[in-house]
Amino acid sequence: MAMIKKLADKLSSFTQSVASLLKVMLLSRHSTVKPSARCGEEIVVLGNGPSLLDTIANHSSFLAARRSLAVNFAAITDEFFTLKPDYYVLADPLFFKDEATARIERLWEVLRQEVDWQMTLYVPATECGPRLQSLSTNPHLRVEKYNLTPIEGGKGFCRYAFSHGWGMPRPRNVLIPSIMLAIAGGYKKIYVAGADHSWMSTISVDDDNRVVSIQPHYYKDDEGEQKRVNKEYMNYPLHQIVYSFYVAFRSYHIIKDYADGLGVEIYNITPGSFIDAFPRLTPDD
C-alpha cells in the first residue's frame, strides 16, 4: 500500500511539473528582476494588514534601519511618505485595467509625480500600457518585471523555476510575490510585517447563503472598494474561498522551504498573524 502511494505521489509530482512547464511556456515572459541587496542588508516586507500601524508607531527605528517593500494602495497613505520604501509591488490585474477607480488613478499619480526618492516598482511581466509607460517621466522610479506564473511539481523543478524567475508558488495574494521578490533581490534576512491574514476570523455566511468577508487594512478602504470586495466574495461558495486560504498558507510553507535551501532567513514580526510558516520575532528581539 505504501509503495502504491509513493508511486502515486511521484506521478502527481511529475504531472504537476509538466503542467507548470507548459504554463511557463504560455504565460511567462523575460524577468528583469536583478539582485540589489548590498552585503548584510536586511529588508522588511510591509503587508497591508491593520497591525502595520502599530509596527510603524512603535518600531520606527527598526524600520528606518532596513530596506522596505510596500504593496497595493500603500502609496496613497501618509505613511508611504514617512517610510519612503525602496521597493513597491503591484500584482492584482485590477491596477492595470483601462477603467480605473479614483483610488487607482491616485496611486498612479503618486508613482508618476510624487515619488522623489529612488524606488523600484515591480509589476507582472505580462502587464503593459500607457500607465506603465507614463512612469518613464519619473527619474527616481525604476520598473522591473516579474512572472506571476504558478509553479508546482517536483521540488527540484520548482526550485530551478523559482531561481530563474519563471514563476513562484501559487500567488494567492500580493505578499507571496513580495517575499519571493525580496529573495530574488538577494536579501538574506527578510522580516514580514503587517501580514495579519486573519481572514478566517472575519468570514461569515448571511441568511441568503452569501459569503461575507471583512478584510481590514491599515489604510481605510473607501465605500467603492468595500462594495467591490463584498460583491466578489458573494460570487463564490464558502468551500472555494476556504480553499483559496489553503492555497495562500501552503504557498508560505513552499517559500520557507525554498528560502531554507538558499540560506535565507524569513521572520514574521506581525503580532497575531495567522501565517504559521515562518518563525516569529518582535522588533524588540
N, C-alpha and C positions, 0 to 999 in steps of 0.2 A: 504493500500500500504506500509506504514511504517512497519507494522507487517511482511509482506512478505519479505521485505528487511532485517529486523532483523533476521528472521529465515534463510534466505539465507546466511547471514554473519556468523551465528553460524554454519551452515552446512559446509561452506567453511573452517572455522577455524578448525572444528573437522577433516575434511578430510585432511587438511594440517598437523595437529598434528599426525594423523595416518601414513601418508606418511613419515613424518620426523622420527617417531619412527622406521619404517621399515628401513629407511636409516641408522639410528644409529645401528640397529642390524646387518646390512650388511657391513657397512663401518667403523664404529668407533672401535677404539682399546682402550686399557688402557692408560689413560693420566697420564704422570708422572710429570706434572707441579705442582710445590709446591710454596706456598707463600714465598716470600723472602724479602719483604719490611720491613724495620725497622720502628719503631714508628715515624711518622712525615715526613718520607722521601717522596720526590716528584720525578717524572720521566718525561723525555722529550722523546717522540717518534719521531725519526728523519726519516721523509719520504725522498724520493729521488728527490723531485721537485727542480727546479733551485733556488728558493728563499732560500734554506738552506744555500747556500754560504754566503748570506748577514747576516743571523742569526749567523752563525759561526764567521764571521768577526767582527760584531758589538755588539754581545752579548755573548762573550766568558765567562764572569764571571757568567752570568745566567746559562749557560750550565754546567760550572765546579762545580756549587753548587748543582747539581742534578744528579741523576742516569740518564742513557740514554740507548736507544734501537735503534739499526741500522738495516737496511734491505738490501736485494738484493746484489748489487755489491758494497756496501759501503766499503767492506774490501779491495778492490783493489785501493782505493784512498789514497792520502796523509792525508786527513782529518781524516781518520779512526784512524791513529796512533797518531793524536793530541787529538782526543776526547776520545779514549780508551773506547768505550761503554761497559756497564755492561751486555747488552743483545743483541742478534742478532737473527733475524727471517728470515727463508727461507720458502717459501710456494710454489712457482712455480715448477711443476714437471720437468721443464727444467733443474734445478740444479742437478737432481738426475739421469738423463738419462745416459746410458752406454757410448754413443757417446757425448762427451762434447766439447765445443768450447775452444779456448785458454784462454778466459777470465774466463770461469767457472773453468778450471783447475787451473788457477792462484788463484782464490777465495779459492778453497780447499787447495791449498798450503799455503796460508796465515793463514787460520784457523788451519791447521795442525802444522805449523812450526814457525809462526811469532807472534802469539798472546801470549804475555808474561805477561798478567795480567788476573785476574780472570774474566771470561766471561761465560755466559750461552747461549748456542745455542739452539734455538727452531726449531724443524723440525716436519713435519707431521708424525703422528703415523704410517702411512702406509708405510713410506719410510725406506729402509734398504740398505745394500750393502757395498761393500768394501770401498767406500769413507767415509761413516759414521764410519765404523769400524776403519779406519786409524786414526781417531781423538783421539783414546784412547792413542796415544803416546804423546799427549799434556796434561800435568798435570794441566794446567791452564784453560782448557776448560771443561765445564760440558754440556752434551747434555740432553735436556728434550724434550719429545714428546707430541704433542697436536693433537686434531682432527679438521680437516677442514670441517667436515660434515655440510652441510647447514641445519639449523633448522628453520622451520616456523610453524605457527599454533597459538593456544591459548596463551595468554600472560603468564598465569601461567605455562603451559607446557614448553614454551620457556625459561622462567627464570630458571626453575628447570634443564632443559637440559644444559643451559649455565653454571650454577653454578657447575654442576657435570662434566664439561669438555667433554660432549658428542659431542659438536659441537658449532656452532656460527651462527650469521646472515650470509646470503649468502656472501662468501668471494670473492668478485669480484676482489680485489687486496690485496697486502700484508699489507696495512695499517689496514685493518679490523681485521685480526688475531693479528696484533701487539698491537692494543688498547685493544682487548679482553684479550690478554696475560698479559698486564700491569695491568688490573683489577684483573685477576686471581693471579697475583703476590702479591696482597694485597695493591697496591698503591691507596691512597685516593684522590690524586691530580695528574692529568695527563695533560701534555702540548703536543700539536701536532705541530711540525714544519716541514717545507718542504713538506707540503701537498697542493701544488698548485691546482692539479686536474683541470687544465684549458683546458682539452681535447676539450671541445665544441668550444673553440675559435680557435682551430688549425685544426679542421677536415674539409675536403672538398671532393668533388667528381670530378674526372677528366672527360675528354670528352669521355672516354671509359666506363663510369659508374663504375669506380673503386674507392673505398673509400681510401682516403689518410689521414693519421693521423700523425701529428708531436707530439711526446711525449717527450719533453725535460727533462733531468735530470740534477742534479748539477754536475754529472760526465759526461765525454764525452763518448758517445756510439761509438764503432768502426763501420766500414762500414758493417761488417757482421751482427751485431745486428740491425742496421738500415734496412738492407735488410730483415731480418727475420720479424721484426715488420710490414714493408710495405707489405710483402707477406701475413702475417697473416690477416691483415685488408682487403686486396683485396679479400679474400675468403668469406667475409660476406657482405650482403646488408646493407645499411645505417640504416634501421629500427632496425636490430638486434644489431648493435653497439650502437645506441642511447638507446636501451632497456638495454644494459649492463651498461651504465652510470646510468640509473634509478636504477638498482639493487644496485650499489655501494652507491649512495647518500641515498637511502632508508635504507640501512644497517646501516649507521651512525646514523640515527634517531632511529633505534631499539637499537643500542648501547647506545645512550643518555638516552633512557627510562630505559634500564636495569641498567645503572650506577646510575641514579637518585634513583632507588629503593634500591641501596646499599649504598647510601650516598657518591658516588664517583663523584668528580668534574673533568670535562674534558674541557680544554680550547684550542682553536685554536689560535696559535700565528703566523700563516703563513700569511704574507701580500698578499692580493689579492686572497686568497683561495676561491674556489667555494663551499666548504663544508659549508652548512648552518645549520648544526645540533647543533654545539657547540658554546657557547658564545665566543666572540673574546677578546683577550688581546694582548698587546705587552709586551716583556720582560721588558721594562721600567716601565710598570704599576706595 
